[in-house]
Amino acid sequence: MSQTIERRSAAATDFGLQPFLDSRHSEPRWLSTLRREAAARFEEMGLPGLHDEDWRQTPIGAIARTTFRRPAEDAPVPREALAPLTFGHAFDGHTIVLVNGHYAPTLSSLGAADGVRVESLARLLDREPALVERHFGRIVRGGNAFAALNTALFEDGAVVVVPAGVALAAPIHVVHYSIASDGPSVSHPRLLVIAGRNSEATVVESYGGGDGQEYLTNAVAEIVLEDGAILDHYKVQREGTAAFHVATLAVTQGRDSRLSSHSIALGAALARQDVDQAFAGEGGECVLGGLFLASGAQLTDTHTRVEHAVPRCTSRQLYKGIVDGHARGVFVGRVFVAKDAQKTDAQQTNKNLLLSRHALVHSVPQLEILADDVKCKHGSTTGQLDPAALFYLRSRGIGEDAARSLLVYAFASDVVSRIKVEALRRALGRYLRERLPSAADIEEAVV
């Protein structure tokens, strides 16, 4: 099935939507309705362009000009290709692998623990659709054309259900791998995480694919935290050098729930991450963090929206970017405080480091406050390495290249050090040291 993705006011069949929808005969009625409503929204909106304020700094002409095809479900992927995404043999936990958006049982390693379920979305929809009906497609809100396209065209994904009162010690790793063996391809992977009342869990998402292969990963993750639930969520994006990555993370939090979500963006020619979080119960806490490294001609964009709709909730955001060459970074963060959301405590920080005079970052932190008893602040800084810090390191006998690398490493490690999964934290630290110049000098200085 060919899916030509470009902005135009044409019938849904031009995007391969209608033939796909007509082929889903055996799906539950509620899912069929959900798909068709999403297809109608996408047809109405089309792909975003420069006239869309939220996408004005992220031109997607390269996506619009490309004809993407749905890849084969059984594309062969050697296990060693997943090594960069599975942290070698150091990652201890449950792993579910999706190749081109389809569950790959031979590459996955799943086990039962305290009733926790980690399963293929397609299999659950076939056997137990009621398990996901309440939340699936309900957390993502309107206005996002790519999310609507995913809802209309997804074929598989991963579902994580943590029962009430269960504290899961081992992290759950969801691996998304893309391979385009016969021209540009597109996949629409899905993730649904349901954390029951007073449960605790850690979920890691990893995205990757073949270097030099042109493909589009259009991902949607929905996370539901019921009252008192605690979830640590991490996303590592290491797509191929010619890939496009567009992702939406939608979260709803119940009373006294706690979410910590960190995103690390390292790959893709063009990467866009939308985070849409909402407090649905009082006393919730949300920590959002991120780090992106962009070089060459890469473009990395992060948009966040935190909605304080109820009183006495706390949110913290810290996003950092390191940009080199002719690369561009975008950060747009929005905190909304509703009229009745008194006692809100919200902080938002964005810091960016430019390593080249050609590098550019567009940063727009925003606060929209309708309540009067709140503590809210935001800040943004973009600049080059501190000359005084460079002079200090050089006066201690460290070479100029090594001093620069050490400062960049320290800037990035502030985010990486917040990752609680040891294998992931170590792997990212090692990656940063290897990517920066004078890595050996950094190792010596750190030790």
JOJOFEN-V31856 format. One record per residue. N is the residue number from 0. RES is the residue in one letter. OMEGA is omega in radians with two decimals (* if undefined). D_LAST is the distance of its C-alpha to the last C-alpha in Angstrom with 2 decimals. Layout:
BEGIN
n	res	omega	d_last
N	RES	OMEGA	D_LAST
N	RES	OMEGA	D_LAST
END
This chain:
BEGIN
n	res	omega	d_last
0	M	3.13	54.10
1	S	3.13	53.28
2	Q	3.11	51.71
3	T	-3.05	52.08
4	I	3.07	49.93
5	E	-3.08	51.25
6	R	3.08	52.65
7	R	3.14	56.44
8	S	-3.11	59.22
9	A	-3.14	60.39
10	A	-3.09	61.20
11	A	-3.13	58.51
12	T	3.14	59.68
13	D	-3.14	58.27
14	F	-3.10	54.76
15	G	-3.10	55.55
16	L	-3.03	55.57
17	Q	3.09	59.15
18	P	3.13	59.32
19	F	-3.14	56.15
20	L	-3.13	57.50
21	D	-3.11	60.84
22	S	-3.05	59.20
23	R	-3.02	57.68
24	H	-2.97	60.88
25	S	-3.09	59.54
26	E	3.06	57.14
27	P	-3.08	57.95
28	R	-3.11	60.03
29	W	3.13	57.50
30	L	3.08	54.87
31	S	3.10	57.40
32	T	3.14	58.27
33	L	3.13	54.64
34	R	-3.07	54.14
35	R	3.06	57.29
36	E	3.11	56.49
37	A	3.10	53.07
38	A	3.12	54.74
39	A	3.10	57.23
40	R	-3.13	54.51
41	F	3.12	52.73
42	E	3.14	56.05
43	E	-3.07	56.80
44	M	-2.96	53.45
45	G	3.08	52.62
46	L	-3.12	49.20
47	P	3.10	47.84
48	G	-3.08	48.39
49	L	3.11	47.97
50	H	3.10	50.64
51	D	-3.03	48.42
52	E	-3.09	46.44
53	D	-3.11	43.48
54	W	-3.06	43.21
55	R	-3.13	44.18
56	Q	-3.10	40.69
57	T	3.14	40.13
58	P	-3.09	42.85
59	I	3.14	43.32
60	G	-3.14	45.85
61	A	3.08	43.98
62	I	-3.08	44.38
63	A	-3.10	47.98
64	R	-3.04	48.92
65	T	3.02	47.64
66	T	-3.12	49.76
67	F	3.11	47.64
68	R	3.07	48.96
69	R	-3.09	48.25
70	P	3.11	46.35
71	A	-3.13	47.51
72	E	-3.03	46.58
73	D	3.12	45.82
74	A	-3.09	43.57
75	P	3.11	41.73
76	V	3.10	37.95
77	P	-3.09	36.10
78	R	-3.11	33.59
79	E	3.10	30.83
80	A	-3.13	31.37
81	L	-3.04	30.09
82	A	3.14	26.80
83	P	-3.10	24.81
84	L	-3.10	26.52
85	T	3.06	26.33
86	F	-3.13	22.62
87	G	3.13	23.64
88	H	-3.02	24.59
89	A	-3.07	22.01
90	F	-3.11	24.25
91	D	-3.12	26.44
92	G	3.13	29.48
93	H	-3.10	32.75
94	T	3.01	32.82
95	I	-3.05	35.79
96	V	3.03	35.91
97	L	3.12	38.27
98	V	-3.07	39.10
99	N	3.08	40.90
100	G	-3.11	41.46
101	H	3.13	43.02
102	Y	3.13	41.89
103	A	-3.04	40.75
104	P	-3.09	41.40
105	T	3.13	40.36
106	L	-3.08	36.82
107	S	3.11	36.54
108	S	-3.05	35.63
109	L	3.09	37.40
110	G	3.13	38.30
111	A	3.11	40.34
112	A	3.05	38.84
113	D	3.10	40.81
114	G	3.11	43.02
115	V	-3.13	40.29
116	R	3.04	41.54
117	V	-2.96	39.55
118	E	3.04	42.18
119	S	3.12	43.54
120	L	-3.12	45.24
121	A	3.14	48.11
122	R	3.11	48.85
123	L	3.12	48.88
124	L	3.12	51.19
125	D	-3.03	53.45
126	R	-3.06	53.56
127	E	-3.08	52.66
128	P	-3.12	52.88
129	A	-3.11	53.55
130	L	-3.08	50.00
131	V	-3.02	48.58
132	E	-3.04	51.69
133	R	-3.02	51.06
134	H	-2.98	47.76
135	F	3.14	47.49
136	G	-3.10	48.07
137	R	-3.08	48.76
138	I	3.09	45.34
139	V	-3.12	45.05
140	R	-3.07	47.25
141	G	3.06	49.47
142	G	-3.14	48.76
143	N	-3.06	46.16
144	A	-3.12	47.85
145	F	3.10	45.06
146	A	3.08	44.88
147	A	3.11	48.66
148	L	3.10	48.51
149	N	-3.13	46.06
150	T	-3.13	48.37
151	A	-2.94	51.32
152	L	-3.11	49.82
153	F	3.11	47.13
154	E	-3.12	47.88
155	D	-3.14	45.17
156	G	-3.14	41.93
157	A	3.08	40.18
158	V	3.09	41.28
159	V	3.12	39.23
160	V	3.12	41.31
161	V	-3.08	39.84
162	P	3.12	42.76
163	A	3.06	43.31
164	G	-3.10	41.49
165	V	3.04	39.10
166	A	-3.07	35.37
167	L	-3.09	33.73
168	A	-3.09	30.48
169	A	3.11	29.54
170	P	3.07	28.93
171	I	-3.07	31.50
172	H	3.10	30.44
173	V	-3.05	32.97
174	V	3.08	32.42
175	H	-3.14	34.55
176	Y	-3.14	34.86
177	S	3.09	37.29
178	I	-3.13	38.96
179	A	-3.05	41.69
180	S	-3.06	43.59
181	D	-3.14	46.84
182	G	-3.12	46.29
183	P	-3.10	44.68
184	S	3.13	44.45
185	V	3.03	43.93
186	S	-3.09	42.91
187	H	-3.10	43.17
188	P	-3.08	40.88
189	R	3.03	41.31
190	L	3.04	39.37
191	L	3.11	40.95
192	V	3.10	39.07
193	I	3.13	41.26
194	A	-3.08	39.60
195	G	-3.11	42.38
196	R	3.06	43.04
197	N	3.08	40.33
198	S	3.10	38.26
199	E	-3.14	34.48
200	A	3.06	32.73
201	T	3.13	29.86
202	V	3.11	30.77
203	V	3.03	28.59
204	E	3.07	30.34
205	S	3.13	29.13
206	Y	3.11	31.10
207	G	3.13	31.05
208	G	-3.08	33.43
209	G	3.08	34.23
210	D	3.12	33.04
211	G	3.13	36.02
212	Q	-3.10	38.30
213	E	3.11	40.14
214	Y	3.10	40.37
215	L	2.98	40.46
216	T	3.14	38.82
217	N	-2.95	40.72
218	A	3.02	39.18
219	V	3.05	40.22
220	A	3.08	38.54
221	E	-3.11	40.46
222	I	3.12	39.00
223	V	3.04	41.26
224	L	3.08	40.04
225	E	-3.03	42.92
226	D	3.07	43.27
227	G	-3.11	40.35
228	A	3.11	38.23
229	I	-3.12	34.43
230	L	2.94	32.69
231	D	-3.07	29.14
232	H	3.12	29.52
233	Y	3.07	27.08
234	K	3.09	28.09
235	V	-3.12	26.18
236	Q	3.13	28.30
237	R	-3.13	27.53
238	E	3.12	31.10
239	G	-3.02	32.19
240	T	-3.13	32.28
241	A	-3.02	36.06
242	A	2.98	36.26
243	F	-3.12	37.46
244	H	3.09	36.02
245	V	-3.03	38.01
246	A	3.07	37.26
247	T	3.04	38.68
248	L	3.14	37.22
249	A	-3.04	39.91
250	V	2.95	39.36
251	T	-3.05	41.81
252	Q	3.08	40.88
253	G	-3.10	43.24
254	R	3.05	43.59
255	D	3.09	40.51
256	S	-3.12	38.35
257	R	3.09	34.66
258	L	2.97	32.98
259	S	-3.08	29.38
260	S	-3.13	29.19
261	H	-3.11	26.34
262	S	3.10	26.92
263	I	-3.11	24.55
264	A	-3.07	26.55
265	L	-2.99	25.22
266	G	3.09	28.35
267	A	3.04	32.12
268	A	3.07	34.16
269	L	-3.12	35.46
270	A	3.12	34.03
271	R	3.11	35.66
272	Q	3.04	34.74
273	D	3.10	37.25
274	V	-3.12	36.46
275	D	-3.05	39.58
276	Q	3.14	39.13
277	A	3.02	41.94
278	F	3.12	42.37
279	A	3.13	45.51
280	G	-3.09	45.34
281	E	3.04	44.58
282	G	-3.12	41.40
283	G	3.08	39.07
284	E	-3.14	35.43
285	C	3.07	33.74
286	V	3.10	30.18
287	L	3.13	29.75
288	G	3.13	26.57
289	G	3.07	25.72
290	L	3.02	23.59
291	F	3.04	25.11
292	L	-3.13	23.94
293	A	3.12	26.95
294	S	-3.12	27.50
295	G	3.13	30.52
296	A	-3.12	33.58
297	Q	3.02	32.17
298	L	-3.13	33.61
299	T	-3.04	31.97
300	D	3.06	33.99
301	T	3.05	33.41
302	H	3.09	36.37
303	T	3.01	36.25
304	R	3.10	39.14
305	V	-3.07	38.87
306	E	3.02	42.30
307	H	-3.09	42.95
308	A	-3.09	46.46
309	V	-3.07	46.69
310	P	2.93	45.97
311	R	3.03	42.99
312	C	-3.06	40.18
313	T	3.07	36.66
314	S	3.09	34.62
315	R	3.09	31.25
316	Q	3.03	30.09
317	L	3.12	26.86
318	Y	-3.14	26.75
319	K	3.11	24.50
320	G	3.06	25.15
321	I	-2.99	23.52
322	V	-3.11	26.34
323	D	3.11	26.53
324	G	3.09	29.45
325	H	-3.08	32.77
326	A	3.12	31.46
327	R	3.05	32.79
328	G	3.11	31.62
329	V	2.99	33.92
330	F	3.04	33.45
331	V	-3.12	36.55
332	G	-3.10	36.19
333	R	3.03	39.27
334	V	3.14	39.76
335	F	3.12	43.34
336	V	-3.09	44.75
337	A	-3.06	48.24
338	K	-3.09	51.05
339	D	-3.08	50.94
340	A	3.12	47.15
341	Q	-3.13	47.10
342	K	3.06	44.10
343	T	3.08	41.74
344	D	-3.05	38.19
345	A	3.08	36.47
346	Q	-3.12	33.53
347	Q	-3.12	32.45
348	T	3.05	29.66
349	N	3.14	28.93
350	K	-3.09	26.35
351	N	-3.10	26.18
352	L	3.13	24.28
353	L	-3.12	26.35
354	L	-3.14	24.76
355	S	3.11	28.21
356	R	3.12	31.47
357	H	-3.12	33.21
358	A	-3.07	31.12
359	L	3.04	32.88
360	V	3.07	32.38
361	H	-3.05	35.36
362	S	-3.13	34.53
363	V	3.00	37.28
364	P	-3.04	36.52
365	Q	3.02	39.80
366	L	3.03	41.36
367	E	-2.97	44.84
368	I	3.10	45.96
369	L	3.10	49.40
370	A	-3.08	48.87
371	D	3.14	49.05
372	D	-3.03	47.02
373	V	2.96	43.47
374	K	-3.09	40.06
375	C	3.05	38.76
376	K	3.09	36.56
377	H	3.14	34.77
378	G	-3.14	32.81
379	S	3.07	31.55
380	T	3.07	29.55
381	T	-3.12	29.11
382	G	-3.14	27.76
383	Q	3.14	25.46
384	L	-3.11	22.17
385	D	-3.14	22.57
386	P	-3.13	23.47
387	A	3.11	22.58
388	A	3.09	18.96
389	L	-3.14	18.84
390	F	3.14	20.49
391	Y	-3.13	18.12
392	L	-3.13	15.02
393	R	3.11	17.23
394	S	3.09	18.49
395	R	3.04	15.07
396	G	3.12	15.24
397	I	-3.13	13.58
398	G	-3.05	16.16
399	E	-3.13	18.29
400	D	3.14	17.55
401	A	3.12	13.77
402	A	3.10	14.41
403	R	-3.13	16.82
404	S	-3.13	14.71
405	L	3.12	11.91
406	L	3.10	14.84
407	V	3.13	16.43
408	Y	3.13	13.51
409	A	3.11	13.36
410	F	-3.11	17.16
411	A	-3.03	17.28
412	S	3.08	14.73
413	D	3.09	17.07
414	V	-3.09	19.55
415	V	-3.10	17.52
416	S	3.14	16.03
417	R	-3.13	19.72
418	I	-3.05	20.39
419	K	3.11	21.22
420	V	-2.98	21.60
421	E	-3.11	18.41
422	A	3.13	19.22
423	L	-3.14	19.97
424	R	3.13	16.96
425	R	-3.13	14.62
426	A	3.14	17.02
427	L	3.07	17.14
428	G	3.10	13.43
429	R	3.13	13.49
430	Y	3.13	16.67
431	L	-3.13	15.46
432	R	3.14	12.69
433	E	-3.09	15.47
434	R	-3.13	18.09
435	L	3.08	16.59
436	P	3.13	16.99
437	S	-3.10	14.45
438	A	-3.13	12.29
439	A	3.13	10.71
440	D	3.10	9.87
441	I	3.13	8.41
442	E	-3.11	6.09
443	E	-3.13	5.24
444	A	-3.14	5.48
445	V	3.13	3.79
446	V	*	0.00
END
